[in-house]
Protein backbone atom coordinates (compact mmCIF):
# COMPACT_ATOMS: atom_id res chain seq x y z
CA UNK A 1 0.00 0.00 0.00
CA UNK A 2 1.36 3.42 -0.95
CA UNK A 3 2.01 6.00 1.73
CA UNK A 4 0.26 9.36 1.48
CA UNK A 5 0.29 12.38 3.74
CA UNK A 6 -2.56 13.04 6.14
CA UNK A 7 -3.39 16.22 4.19
CA UNK A 8 -3.70 14.30 0.92
CA UNK A 9 -5.85 11.68 2.65
CA UNK A 10 -8.20 14.36 4.00
CA UNK A 11 -8.45 16.05 0.59
CA UNK A 12 -9.26 12.70 -1.05
CA UNK A 13 -11.90 11.99 1.59
CA UNK A 14 -13.52 15.41 1.13
CA UNK A 15 -13.63 15.02 -2.65
CA UNK A 16 -15.66 11.84 -2.23
CA UNK A 17 -17.84 12.89 0.71
CA UNK A 18 -20.84 15.18 1.00
CA UNK A 19 -19.00 17.30 3.56
CA UNK A 20 -17.13 19.19 0.85
CA UNK A 21 -20.05 21.51 0.06
CA UNK A 22 -20.46 22.44 3.72
CA UNK A 23 -16.77 23.18 4.10
CA UNK A 24 -16.79 25.34 0.97
CA UNK A 25 -19.78 27.26 2.34
CA UNK A 26 -17.82 27.98 5.52
CA UNK A 27 -14.76 29.00 3.50
CA UNK A 28 -16.75 31.53 1.48
CA UNK A 29 -18.11 33.12 4.64
CA UNK A 30 -14.57 33.49 5.98
CA UNK A 31 -13.14 35.12 2.85
CA UNK A 32 -16.19 37.11 1.69
CA UNK A 33 -14.81 40.43 2.98
CA UNK A 34 -11.45 39.80 1.32
CA UNK A 35 -13.10 38.90 -1.99
CA UNK A 36 -15.71 41.66 -2.14
CA UNK A 37 -14.42 44.38 0.18
CA UNK A 38 -15.50 45.72 3.57
CA UNK A 39 -18.47 47.78 2.38
CA UNK A 40 -20.16 44.97 0.48
CA UNK A 41 -19.43 42.49 3.27
CA UNK A 42 -20.89 44.90 5.84
CA UNK A 43 -24.21 45.15 4.00
CA UNK A 44 -24.46 41.51 2.98
CA UNK A 45 -26.80 39.80 5.44
CA UNK A 46 -26.18 36.20 4.45
CA UNK A 47 -24.30 34.17 1.84
CA UNK A 48 -24.95 30.52 1.02
CA UNK A 49 -23.76 27.96 -1.48
CA UNK A 50 -26.43 25.49 -2.57
CA UNK A 51 -25.92 23.19 -5.57
CA UNK A 52 -23.21 25.32 -7.22
CA UNK A 53 -25.30 28.47 -6.75
CA UNK A 54 -24.15 31.34 -4.54
CA UNK A 55 -27.06 33.07 -2.82
CA UNK A 56 -26.33 36.60 -1.60
CA UNK A 57 -28.86 38.24 0.72
CA UNK A 58 -28.88 42.00 1.29
CA UNK A 59 -31.48 44.51 2.45
CA UNK A 60 -29.81 47.41 0.61
CA UNK A 61 -31.48 48.07 -2.76
CA UNK A 62 -28.61 49.91 -4.49
CA UNK A 63 -26.15 47.21 -3.42
CA UNK A 64 -28.48 44.51 -4.73
CA UNK A 65 -28.56 46.30 -8.07
CA UNK A 66 -24.76 46.68 -8.18
CA UNK A 67 -24.26 42.99 -7.36
CA UNK A 68 -26.61 42.05 -10.21
CA UNK A 69 -24.24 43.76 -12.64
CA UNK A 70 -21.22 42.01 -11.13
CA UNK A 71 -22.43 38.40 -11.20
CA UNK A 72 -19.74 37.12 -13.59
CA UNK A 73 -17.00 38.86 -11.62
CA UNK A 74 -18.35 37.42 -8.36
CA UNK A 75 -18.30 33.91 -9.83
CA UNK A 76 -14.68 34.38 -10.95
CA UNK A 77 -13.53 35.78 -7.60
CA UNK A 78 -15.27 33.13 -5.48
CA UNK A 79 -14.06 30.24 -7.63
CA UNK A 80 -10.53 31.63 -7.52
CA UNK A 81 -10.68 31.97 -3.73
CA UNK A 82 -11.96 28.40 -3.33
CA UNK A 83 -9.39 27.04 -5.77
CA UNK A 84 -11.87 25.32 -8.07
CA UNK A 85 -15.00 25.98 -10.11
CA UNK A 86 -17.62 25.61 -7.39
CA UNK A 87 -19.98 28.45 -8.31
CA UNK A 88 -21.85 28.39 -11.61
CA UNK A 89 -24.61 30.88 -10.82
CA UNK A 90 -25.27 33.81 -8.46
CA UNK A 91 -28.68 34.74 -7.07
CA UNK A 92 -29.14 38.10 -5.34
CA UNK A 93 -32.01 38.34 -2.84
C-alpha beads as a LAMMPS data file, in Angstrom:
LAMMPS data file: protein, C-alpha beads

93 atoms
92 bonds

1 atom types
1 bond types

-500.0 500.0 xlo xhi
-500.0 500.0 ylo yhi
-500.0 500.0 zlo zhi

Masses

1 110.0

Atoms # bond

1 1 1 0.000 0.000 0.000
2 1 1 1.364 3.418 -0.955
3 1 1 2.007 6.001 1.727
4 1 1 0.255 9.362 1.479
5 1 1 0.293 12.384 3.737
6 1 1 -2.563 13.039 6.136
7 1 1 -3.388 16.224 4.189
8 1 1 -3.705 14.299 0.918
9 1 1 -5.851 11.680 2.653
10 1 1 -8.202 14.363 4.003
11 1 1 -8.452 16.045 0.590
12 1 1 -9.263 12.703 -1.053
13 1 1 -11.897 11.994 1.592
14 1 1 -13.522 15.413 1.132
15 1 1 -13.634 15.022 -2.654
16 1 1 -15.657 11.843 -2.231
17 1 1 -17.836 12.891 0.707
18 1 1 -20.842 15.176 1.004
19 1 1 -18.998 17.300 3.564
20 1 1 -17.126 19.187 0.852
21 1 1 -20.050 21.511 0.063
22 1 1 -20.456 22.441 3.722
23 1 1 -16.774 23.179 4.098
24 1 1 -16.790 25.338 0.970
25 1 1 -19.784 27.255 2.342
26 1 1 -17.816 27.977 5.516
27 1 1 -14.762 29.002 3.501
28 1 1 -16.746 31.531 1.476
29 1 1 -18.113 33.117 4.645
30 1 1 -14.572 33.486 5.985
31 1 1 -13.135 35.116 2.847
32 1 1 -16.188 37.107 1.691
33 1 1 -14.814 40.431 2.981
34 1 1 -11.451 39.797 1.320
35 1 1 -13.102 38.897 -1.988
36 1 1 -15.714 41.658 -2.144
37 1 1 -14.425 44.376 0.178
38 1 1 -15.501 45.716 3.572
39 1 1 -18.469 47.779 2.381
40 1 1 -20.159 44.972 0.479
41 1 1 -19.428 42.487 3.275
42 1 1 -20.895 44.905 5.836
43 1 1 -24.211 45.151 4.001
44 1 1 -24.465 41.507 2.982
45 1 1 -26.799 39.800 5.439
46 1 1 -26.179 36.199 4.449
47 1 1 -24.295 34.166 1.842
48 1 1 -24.949 30.525 1.021
49 1 1 -23.760 27.960 -1.483
50 1 1 -26.433 25.491 -2.571
51 1 1 -25.922 23.190 -5.567
52 1 1 -23.209 25.318 -7.216
53 1 1 -25.297 28.467 -6.755
54 1 1 -24.150 31.342 -4.542
55 1 1 -27.055 33.066 -2.817
56 1 1 -26.331 36.596 -1.599
57 1 1 -28.858 38.238 0.721
58 1 1 -28.884 42.003 1.285
59 1 1 -31.480 44.508 2.451
60 1 1 -29.808 47.413 0.608
61 1 1 -31.484 48.072 -2.758
62 1 1 -28.608 49.906 -4.493
63 1 1 -26.146 47.207 -3.416
64 1 1 -28.476 44.508 -4.727
65 1 1 -28.563 46.298 -8.072
66 1 1 -24.762 46.678 -8.178
67 1 1 -24.262 42.989 -7.362
68 1 1 -26.614 42.055 -10.211
69 1 1 -24.235 43.756 -12.643
70 1 1 -21.216 42.011 -11.126
71 1 1 -22.433 38.398 -11.199
72 1 1 -19.742 37.123 -13.592
73 1 1 -16.997 38.863 -11.620
74 1 1 -18.351 37.424 -8.357
75 1 1 -18.302 33.910 -9.832
76 1 1 -14.684 34.378 -10.952
77 1 1 -13.527 35.777 -7.602
78 1 1 -15.265 33.133 -5.483
79 1 1 -14.056 30.239 -7.634
80 1 1 -10.532 31.630 -7.522
81 1 1 -10.680 31.973 -3.726
82 1 1 -11.958 28.399 -3.325
83 1 1 -9.391 27.044 -5.767
84 1 1 -11.872 25.318 -8.066
85 1 1 -15.001 25.975 -10.109
86 1 1 -17.617 25.612 -7.386
87 1 1 -19.980 28.447 -8.312
88 1 1 -21.849 28.394 -11.609
89 1 1 -24.606 30.880 -10.817
90 1 1 -25.270 33.812 -8.463
91 1 1 -28.683 34.735 -7.069
92 1 1 -29.142 38.103 -5.339
93 1 1 -32.008 38.343 -2.844

Bonds

1 1 1 2
2 1 2 3
3 1 3 4
4 1 4 5
5 1 5 6
6 1 6 7
7 1 7 8
8 1 8 9
9 1 9 10
10 1 10 11
11 1 11 12
12 1 12 13
13 1 13 14
14 1 14 15
15 1 15 16
16 1 16 17
17 1 17 18
18 1 18 19
19 1 19 20
20 1 20 21
21 1 21 22
22 1 22 23
23 1 23 24
24 1 24 25
25 1 25 26
26 1 26 27
27 1 27 28
28 1 28 29
29 1 29 30
30 1 30 31
31 1 31 32
32 1 32 33
33 1 33 34
34 1 34 35
35 1 35 36
36 1 36 37
37 1 37 38
38 1 38 39
39 1 39 40
40 1 40 41
41 1 41 42
42 1 42 43
43 1 43 44
44 1 44 45
45 1 45 46
46 1 46 47
47 1 47 48
48 1 48 49
49 1 49 50
50 1 50 51
51 1 51 52
52 1 52 53
53 1 53 54
54 1 54 55
55 1 55 56
56 1 56 57
57 1 57 58
58 1 58 59
59 1 59 60
60 1 60 61
61 1 61 62
62 1 62 63
63 1 63 64
64 1 64 65
65 1 65 66
66 1 66 67
67 1 67 68
68 1 68 69
69 1 69 70
70 1 70 71
71 1 71 72
72 1 72 73
73 1 73 74
74 1 74 75
75 1 75 76
76 1 76 77
77 1 77 78
78 1 78 79
79 1 79 80
80 1 80 81
81 1 81 82
82 1 82 83
83 1 83 84
84 1 84 85
85 1 85 86
86 1 86 87
87 1 87 88
88 1 88 89
89 1 89 90
90 1 90 91
91 1 91 92
92 1 92 93
